Amino acid sequence: MAALQSIGTAAGSLRRNPILFVVAMAFSLVQLPSLFAQAVGPLVGGIVSLVFSGVTVFVIPFFLGGVLGMANEAIDGRTSLGTLVSEGKSHYVSLLVVYFSLLVVNLVLSFVGGFAAVFVGLAVLGSGIELGTVGLAILAIVVLAVVLTYLAVAFVVQFFGHAIVIDDLGAVDGVKRSVACVRNNLVSVFGYSVIVGLGGLVAGVFGGVASLLLTPSLRHQGTAVAGPGSGAPAASAFSSLPAIGVVGMVAVAVGLVLVSGLIGGFFAAYSTAFYRSIRPTNPETTTP
């Protein structure tokens, strides 16, 4: 199966080019200011997170193009930081166009799904909104349709960056190539997506724990809320989080960078190896 075979290919390229881990670690440093700002206060943390989120929107396309170019080069031999810069610059516009387009799609889907979910929730809680069984069913279907649409879009376009960088395509053709690859390799792509999803889950759990440890306001809120009642166990869990201090915060940050770098570097190489195994050998006849 291509999803499993690509693991060995990725491992071999990473042994020859551990610099991929270093690049991924360097990119993970972008999220540290937001985490440390949470330790100062919720307001400061929110402002800093908003600023850095805006910055990363423009940084991600450059990094994506560069790291995919490096991973592609690493599979065939050796790579260097020069490839990061050259590939990031040459494919930046195409990647930015697709990235922004997907952001817009996600925002629209989130708005529709959130709007419907609020009405479903209010109706279920008996807030006075009389939707009736049919209306409630329709709204529930809308929410489900939005979720499935989001998952479907993410599933079929997940290789647009690889197509743009590795096959040197434009924005529209890169999306088309991704859709064609997924359509022609549904079973393999599903297996690959499960593996990537598990890796993302591990990274998400570690990042969530790090965020909790670096956010003392959660402990204070937990202490204030903890007490008799249905919310006491959850609040008590927050209030029992350890106060790790400055040294502990640094240790958590270092651990987060290391884990993010290891996982990010591996999946950059793995996704590239997998895409190369499913990309069409005769693009002219396989593009939809």
C-alpha positions in Angstrom: 0.0 0.0 0.0 1.4 3.4 -1.0 0.5 5.0 2.4 2.7 2.4 4.2 5.5 2.2 1.6 5.9 6.0 1.7 6.9 5.8 5.4 10.1 4.0 4.5 10.8 6.5 1.7 10.3 9.4 4.1 12.5 7.8 6.7 15.3 7.4 4.3 15.1 11.0 3.1 15.1 12.2 6.7 18.2 10.2 7.6 20.1 11.8 4.8 18.6 15.3 5.4 17.8 15.9 9.1 17.7 19.6 8.2 14.0 19.1 7.5 13.5 18.6 11.2 15.4 21.9 11.9 13.3 23.8 9.4 10.1 22.5 10.9 11.3 23.4 14.4 12.2 26.9 13.2 8.6 27.4 11.9 7.1 26.1 15.1 8.8 29.0 16.9 6.1 31.3 15.4 3.5 30.0 17.8 5.6 30.5 20.9 4.9 34.3 21.3 1.1 33.5 21.5 1.6 30.9 24.1 3.9 33.0 26.3 1.5 36.0 25.9 -1.2 33.8 27.5 0.9 33.7 30.6 0.7 37.5 30.9 -3.1 37.7 30.6 -6.0 36.7 28.4 -6.3 40.1 26.7 -2.6 40.4 25.9 -2.7 36.8 24.7 -5.7 37.4 22.5 -4.1 40.5 20.9 -0.8 38.8 20.3 -2.5 35.7 18.9 -4.5 37.8 16.5 -1.4 39.6 15.3 0.6 36.5 14.8 -2.3 34.7 13.1 -2.4 37.5 10.6 1.3 37.2 10.0 1.3 33.4 9.6 -1.3 33.7 6.9 1.3 35.3 4.7 4.2 33.2 5.9 2.6 29.7 5.5 2.5 29.7 1.7 6.3 30.6 1.5 7.1 28.0 4.1 4.9 25.4 2.5 6.5 25.9 -0.9 10.0 25.8 0.5 9.6 22.8 2.8 7.9 20.7 0.1 10.6 21.6 -2.4 13.2 20.5 0.2 11.3 17.3 0.9 11.1 16.5 -2.8 14.8 17.1 -3.3 15.6 15.1 -0.2 13.9 12.0 -1.5 16.4 12.0 -4.5 19.5 12.9 -2.5 20.5 16.0 -0.5 18.7 19.3 0.1 19.6 22.6 1.6 18.2 25.9 2.9 18.8 27.4 -0.5 15.9 25.2 -1.8 13.7 26.5 0.9 14.2 30.1 -0.2 14.1 29.4 -4.0 11.0 27.1 -4.0 9.2 29.3 -1.4 9.7 32.4 -3.6 8.9 30.8 -7.0 5.6 29.2 -5.9 4.5 31.8 -3.4 1.8 33.6 -5.4 0.1 30.3 -6.5 0.2 28.9 -3.0 -1.1 32.1 -1.5 -4.0 32.3 -3.9 -5.2 28.7 -3.1 -4.5 29.2 0.6 -6.6 32.4 0.7 -9.4 30.8 -1.4 -9.6 27.9 1.1 -9.7 30.3 4.0 -12.7 32.0 2.4 -14.4 28.7 1.8 -13.8 27.7 5.5 -15.1 31.0 6.7 -18.3 30.7 4.7 -18.8 27.1 5.8 -18.1 28.0 9.5 -20.6 30.9 9.3 -23.4 28.7 7.8 -22.7 25.8 10.2 -22.4 28.1 13.2 -25.6 29.9 12.4 -27.5 26.7 12.0 -25.9 25.1 15.1 -27.0 28.1 17.3 -30.6 27.7 16.2 -30.5 24.0 16.7 -29.0 24.5 20.2 -31.6 27.1 21.2 -34.4 24.9 20.0 -33.1 21.9 21.9 -32.8 23.9 25.0 -36.4 25.1 24.7 -35.6 28.8 24.5 -38.9 29.7 23.0 -38.0 29.3 19.3 -40.6 27.0 17.8 -39.0 25.2 15.0 -41.0 22.0 15.0 -39.7 18.6 14.2 -39.3 19.3 10.5 -37.5 22.6 11.1 -35.2 21.0 13.6 -34.4 18.2 11.2 -33.6 20.6 8.4 -31.2 22.6 10.5 -29.5 19.4 11.7 -29.1 18.3 8.1 -27.6 21.7 7.3 -25.0 21.4 10.1 -24.2 17.8 9.0 -23.9 18.9 5.3 -21.6 21.8 6.3 -19.3 19.4 8.2 -19.3 16.8 5.4 -18.6 19.5 2.8 -15.7 20.8 4.8 -14.2 17.3 5.2 -14.7 16.6 1.5 -13.0 19.8 0.4 -10.1 19.2 2.7 -9.8 15.6 1.5 -9.7 16.3 -2.2 -7.5 19.4 -2.2 -4.9 18.3 0.4 -2.2 17.8 -2.3 -2.6 21.2 -4.0 0.7 22.4 -2.5 2.6 19.3 -3.7 1.1 19.6 -7.2 2.1 23.3 -7.4 5.7 22.7 -6.1 6.6 19.3 -7.4 4.8 19.4 -10.7 5.4 23.2 -11.2 1.7 24.0 -11.7 -0.4 27.1 -11.2 -3.0 27.6 -8.6 -6.0 26.2 -10.5 -4.1 23.4 -12.1 -2.6 22.5 -8.7 -6.1 22.1 -7.3 -7.2 20.1 -10.3 -4.2 17.8 -10.0 -4.9 17.2 -6.3 -8.5 16.3 -7.0 -7.4 13.9 -9.8 -4.9 12.2 -7.6 -7.4 11.7 -4.8 -10.1 10.5 -7.2 -7.8 7.9 -8.8 -6.4 6.7 -5.5 -9.2 6.8 -3.0 -8.2 3.8 -0.8 -4.6 4.8 -0.6 -5.4 8.4 0.1 -7.8 7.4 2.9 -5.1 5.2 4.5 -2.7 8.1 4.2 -5.2 10.5 5.7 -5.7 8.2 8.7 -2.0 8.1 9.4 -1.7 11.9 9.0 -4.7 12.4 11.2 -3.2 10.3 14.0 0.0 12.3 13.8 -2.0 15.5 13.9 -3.9 14.2 17.0 -0.6 13.6 18.8 0.6 17.1 18.0 -2.7 18.6 18.9 -2.8 16.9 22.3 0.8 17.9 23.1 0.1 21.5 22.0 -3.1 21.6 24.1 -1.3 20.4 27.2 1.5 22.9 26.6 -1.1 25.7 26.2 -2.8 24.7 29.5 0.5 24.7 31.4 1.4 28.1 30.0 -2.0 29.7 30.8 -2.2 30.4 34.5 -5.6 32.2 34.0 -7.2 28.8 33.5 -6.0 27.7 37.0 -7.4 30.9 38.5 -10.7 30.5 36.8 -10.8 26.8 37.9 -10.2 27.7 41.5 -13.0 30.3 41.4 -15.5 28.0 39.8 -14.6 24.8 41.6 -17.1 23.8 44.2 -20.3 21.9 44.6 -22.3 21.5 41.3 -22.1 19.8 38.0 -19.2 22.0 36.7 -17.0 21.3 39.7 -15.0 18.3 38.4 -14.0 20.1 35.2 -13.2 23.3 37.1 -11.2 21.4 39.7 -9.2 19.8 37.0 -8.1 23.2 35.7 -7.4 24.5 39.2 -5.2 21.5 39.9 -2.8 22.3 37.0 0.7 22.7 38.3 2.3 26.1 38.5 5.5 25.4 36.5 7.3 28.7 36.9 9.7 30.4 34.4 12.0 27.4 34.1 9.1 25.1 33.5 7.6 27.4 30.9 10.9 27.4 29.0 11.1 23.6 29.3 7.5 23.2 27.9 8.3 25.6 25.1 11.4 23.7 24.1 9.5 20.4 24.3 6.8 21.9 22.1 9.3 23.1 19.5 11.1 19.7 19.5 7.8 17.7 19.1 6.4 20.0 16.5 9.7 19.8 14.6 9.9 16.1 14.6 6.3 15.6 13.6 6.3 18.4 11.1 9.6 17.3 9.5 8.4 13.7 9.2 5.0 14.6 7.7 6.6 17.0 5.2 8.8 14.1 3.9 6.0 11.6 4.2 3.3 13.6 2.4 5.8 14.4 -0.4 6.8 10.7 -0.8 3.2 9.7 -0.8 2.2 12.3 -3.4 5.1 11.2 -5.7 3.7 7.6 -5.5 0.2 8.6 -6.6 0.9 11.5 -9.0 0.0 10.7 -12.6 2.8 9.4 -14.8 1.0 11.0 -17.8 -0.5 14.2 -16.5 -2.0 15.1 -19.8 -4.5 12.2 -19.6 -5.4 12.3 -15.9 -6.2 16.0 -15.2 -10.0 16.4 -14.8 
